[in-house]
Amino acid sequence: MAARKVPLMMVVAAILLIAHATQSSKAFPRLASAPQPIDNPEKDKGLQQVLQFAIKEHDKAGNNRHSSQVVQIISAKKQVTVGVKYTTEVE
């Protein structure tokens, strides 16, 4: 039975594919449509604008005389799609 030879380029391609798959997520960013955590939400201008809009709309919908405010941002994620989608948990 003759040994089957594997072309060198196939071996190199397989090694590169395995190396790429095992690298950390920082070296290779996630998909553009996957939600990404926002590292410093207090300094993210887009997130701050979204929170201001959400508070304004919340206050308009309620019968409260006092305006609401964000005390703390517990978690925040950003998802790039056709636009930008923010998912937040605030106090």
Secondary structure as GFF3:
##gff-version 3
##sequence-region A 1 91
A	DSSP	alpha_helix	8	22	.	.	.	ID=ss1
A	DSSP	beta_strand	36	37	.	.	.	ID=ss2
A	DSSP	three_ten_helix	41	43	.	.	.	ID=ss3
A	DSSP	alpha_helix	45	61	.	.	.	ID=ss4
A	DSSP	beta_strand	73	80	.	.	.	ID=ss5
A	DSSP	beta_strand	84	90	.	.	.	ID=ss6
###
